[in-house]
Amino acid sequence: MKKIQISPSILSADFSQLGNEIKRLEDGGADMIHVDVMDGHFVPNLTIGPPVIKALKKKSSILFDVHLMISPVHKYIEAYAEAGADIITIHPEATEDLELSILKIKELNKKVGVSLNPETKIDTIIKFLEKIDLVLIMSVKPGFGGQKFMPEVLNKIKELKKIKDKKDLNFDIEIDGGINFENSKIAIEAGANILVSGTTIFKSNDGDIKKNIELLKSK
């Protein structure tokens, strides 16, 4: 099994101190930084764009795991690649041609992620699994931080892990949404190897980021 990695969501960070917050995450043992990009159209919220990512990337040595919740996504892929995204994750519903968007990300020498909302079936991406690096399973409806974890998505992770093992594929399985110290364990047991967490990392144990990351990784 792949080692467990933690991708803290900066959606829960202090936005007035983002550069310092990312440094705290690096020092605390984060494996990458999860950047939620929302457009107020595909999801009912607005966050950050390429200029902010570019500015943050200049002062960071950690991987940027950029989750694009924007539509139409295809025409923005290059801008986020140039801004410094290392992994670019898109939603099937946000592009007219998922295969074309996957190829576009690969052409830009970035890792490709595809995200499945709670109601999106694995069948949507089954024929693309050999071409992608990461599948992001949403355990909340995308668009807002602080939502309650939806345990029903664990069956999707188990199914995806079976397919991965049977076909001997190498993609990561990432989970995002309401991840805390309790459900992180069942997510890992189901087959997830990258955990996205915001509130738990920044707020638990008086904001002890290093301790919180270690606790999330432990089964």
C-alpha positions as CSV (number, residue, x, y, z in Angstrom):
1,M,0.0,0.0,0.0
2,K,1.2,3.5,-0.7
3,K,2.2,5.6,2.2
4,I,-0.4,7.9,3.7
5,Q,0.0,11.5,2.7
6,I,-1.7,14.6,4.1
7,S,-2.8,17.5,1.9
8,P,-4.0,20.3,4.2
9,S,-6.7,22.5,2.7
10,I,-5.7,26.2,2.8
11,L,-9.5,27.0,2.7
12,S,-9.2,26.8,6.6
13,A,-6.1,28.9,6.8
14,D,-5.9,32.6,7.8
15,F,-6.1,34.2,4.4
16,S,-4.4,37.4,5.7
17,Q,-1.3,35.2,6.4
18,L,-1.4,32.6,3.6
19,G,2.4,32.6,3.0
20,N,3.1,32.1,6.7
21,E,0.3,29.5,7.0
22,I,1.9,27.4,4.1
23,K,5.3,27.7,5.9
24,R,3.7,26.3,9.1
25,L,2.2,23.4,7.1
26,E,5.6,22.6,5.5
27,D,7.3,22.7,8.9
28,G,4.5,20.6,10.3
29,G,5.1,17.7,7.9
30,A,2.4,18.3,5.2
31,D,3.1,16.3,2.1
32,M,1.4,18.8,-0.2
33,I,-0.9,21.8,-0.1
34,H,-4.5,21.4,-1.2
35,V,-5.8,24.5,-3.0
36,D,-9.5,24.7,-3.6
37,V,-10.4,26.9,-6.6
38,M,-14.1,27.8,-6.8
39,D,-15.7,30.0,-9.4
40,G,-19.1,30.9,-7.9
41,H,-20.6,29.1,-10.9
42,F,-19.7,25.4,-10.8
43,V,-19.9,25.6,-7.0
44,P,-21.7,28.4,-5.1
45,N,-18.6,30.0,-3.7
46,L,-15.5,32.1,-4.8
47,T,-11.9,31.5,-3.7
48,I,-8.6,32.2,-5.3
49,G,-7.2,32.4,-8.8
50,P,-3.8,32.0,-10.6
51,P,-2.1,35.2,-9.4
52,V,-2.5,34.2,-5.7
53,I,-1.2,30.6,-6.4
54,K,1.8,32.1,-8.4
55,A,2.7,34.4,-5.5
56,L,2.4,31.6,-2.9
57,K,4.4,29.2,-5.0
58,K,7.4,31.5,-5.2
59,K,7.8,31.2,-1.4
60,S,7.1,27.5,-1.2
61,S,8.9,24.3,-1.9
62,I,6.0,22.0,-1.3
63,L,3.7,20.4,-4.0
64,F,0.6,22.3,-4.8
65,D,-2.4,20.0,-5.2
66,V,-4.9,22.3,-7.0
67,H,-8.6,21.3,-7.2
68,L,-10.4,23.2,-9.9
69,M,-14.1,23.5,-9.1
70,I,-14.7,25.7,-12.1
71,S,-16.6,25.4,-15.4
72,P,-15.8,25.4,-18.2
73,V,-12.5,24.2,-16.8
74,H,-10.6,23.4,-20.0
75,K,-9.7,26.9,-21.0
76,Y,-8.2,27.6,-17.5
77,I,-6.0,24.6,-17.2
78,E,-2.9,26.3,-18.7
79,A,-3.2,29.4,-16.4
80,Y,-3.1,27.2,-13.3
81,A,-0.3,25.1,-14.7
82,E,1.7,28.2,-15.3
83,A,0.9,29.6,-11.9
84,G,2.6,26.7,-10.2
85,A,0.0,23.8,-9.8
86,D,1.8,20.5,-9.5
87,I,-1.4,18.4,-9.5
88,I,-4.4,19.6,-11.4
89,T,-7.7,18.0,-10.5
90,I,-10.8,18.6,-12.5
91,H,-14.5,17.4,-12.5
92,P,-15.9,15.4,-15.4
93,E,-19.0,17.6,-15.3
94,A,-16.9,20.7,-15.8
95,T,-15.5,19.8,-19.2
96,E,-17.0,19.0,-22.6
97,D,-14.3,16.5,-23.3
98,L,-12.7,14.8,-20.3
99,E,-10.1,13.0,-22.3
100,L,-9.0,16.2,-24.0
101,S,-8.7,18.0,-20.7
102,I,-6.7,15.1,-19.2
103,L,-4.3,15.2,-22.2
104,K,-4.0,19.0,-21.9
105,I,-2.8,18.6,-18.2
106,K,-0.3,15.9,-19.3
107,E,1.0,18.0,-22.1
108,L,1.8,20.7,-19.5
109,N,3.8,18.1,-17.5
110,K,1.5,18.2,-14.6
111,K,-0.1,15.3,-12.7
112,V,-3.7,14.7,-13.6
113,G,-6.5,14.3,-11.0
114,V,-10.2,13.7,-11.6
115,S,-12.7,14.4,-8.9
116,L,-15.9,12.5,-8.2
117,N,-18.7,14.3,-6.4
118,P,-20.7,12.1,-3.9
119,E,-23.4,11.4,-6.6
120,T,-20.9,10.8,-9.5
121,K,-20.4,7.2,-10.4
122,I,-17.0,5.5,-11.0
123,D,-18.2,4.4,-14.4
124,T,-17.8,8.1,-15.5
125,I,-14.0,7.7,-15.3
126,I,-13.4,4.0,-15.6
127,K,-11.9,4.2,-19.1
128,F,-9.5,7.0,-18.1
129,L,-8.0,5.3,-15.0
130,E,-4.8,4.3,-16.8
131,K,-4.2,7.9,-17.9
132,I,-4.6,9.7,-14.6
133,D,-2.5,10.1,-11.5
134,L,-5.1,10.7,-8.9
135,V,-8.8,10.2,-8.2
136,L,-10.3,12.6,-5.7
137,I,-13.4,11.3,-3.9
138,M,-15.5,14.1,-2.4
139,S,-17.0,13.1,0.9
140,V,-19.1,16.3,1.0
141,K,-20.8,18.3,-1.7
142,P,-18.1,20.6,-3.1
143,G,-18.2,24.3,-2.5
144,F,-17.9,24.9,1.2
145,G,-15.6,24.0,4.1
146,G,-16.7,22.6,7.4
147,Q,-19.3,20.2,6.1
148,K,-20.1,16.8,7.7
149,F,-18.4,13.7,6.3
150,M,-20.6,11.4,4.1
151,P,-19.7,7.8,5.0
152,E,-21.5,6.4,2.0
153,V,-18.6,7.4,-0.2
154,L,-16.4,4.8,1.4
155,N,-18.0,2.1,-0.8
156,K,-16.8,4.1,-3.8
157,I,-13.3,4.1,-2.4
158,K,-13.4,0.3,-1.8
159,E,-14.6,-0.3,-5.3
160,L,-12.0,2.0,-6.8
161,K,-9.3,0.2,-4.8
162,K,-10.4,-3.2,-6.1
163,I,-10.3,-1.9,-9.7
164,K,-6.8,-0.4,-9.1
165,D,-5.4,-3.7,-7.6
166,K,-7.1,-5.9,-10.3
167,K,-5.7,-3.9,-13.2
168,D,-2.4,-3.1,-11.4
169,L,-2.8,0.6,-11.8
170,N,-0.8,3.3,-9.9
171,F,-3.1,6.2,-9.3
172,D,-3.5,7.8,-5.8
173,I,-6.9,7.8,-4.1
174,E,-7.5,11.1,-2.3
175,I,-10.5,11.9,-0.1
176,D,-11.8,15.4,0.7
177,G,-14.6,16.6,2.9
178,G,-15.1,16.6,6.7
179,I,-12.0,14.5,7.4
180,N,-11.2,14.2,11.1
181,F,-9.2,11.9,13.4
182,E,-12.0,9.3,13.5
183,N,-13.1,9.0,9.9
184,S,-9.6,9.3,8.6
185,K,-8.9,5.8,9.8
186,I,-11.9,4.3,8.0
187,A,-11.0,6.2,4.9
188,I,-7.5,4.7,5.0
189,E,-8.9,1.3,5.6
190,A,-11.2,1.7,2.6
191,G,-8.2,2.4,0.4
192,A,-7.5,6.2,0.5
193,N,-3.8,7.1,0.6
194,I,-4.1,11.0,0.5
195,L,-6.3,12.8,3.0
196,V,-7.4,16.4,2.5
197,S,-8.2,18.1,5.8
198,G,-8.7,21.8,6.7
199,T,-10.5,22.5,10.0
200,T,-9.0,19.5,11.8
201,I,-5.4,20.4,10.9
202,F,-5.7,24.1,11.7
203,K,-8.0,24.1,14.7
204,S,-7.6,20.9,16.7
205,N,-5.2,20.5,19.6
206,D,-4.9,24.3,19.9
207,G,-3.7,24.5,16.3
208,D,-0.7,22.1,16.7
209,I,-0.3,21.3,13.0
210,K,2.5,18.8,13.4
211,K,0.5,16.8,16.0
212,N,-2.7,16.9,13.9
213,I,-0.9,15.7,10.7
214,E,0.7,12.8,12.6
215,L,-2.7,11.9,14.2
216,L,-4.4,11.9,10.8
217,K,-1.7,9.6,9.3
218,S,-2.0,7.0,12.2
219,K,-4.4,4.2,11.7
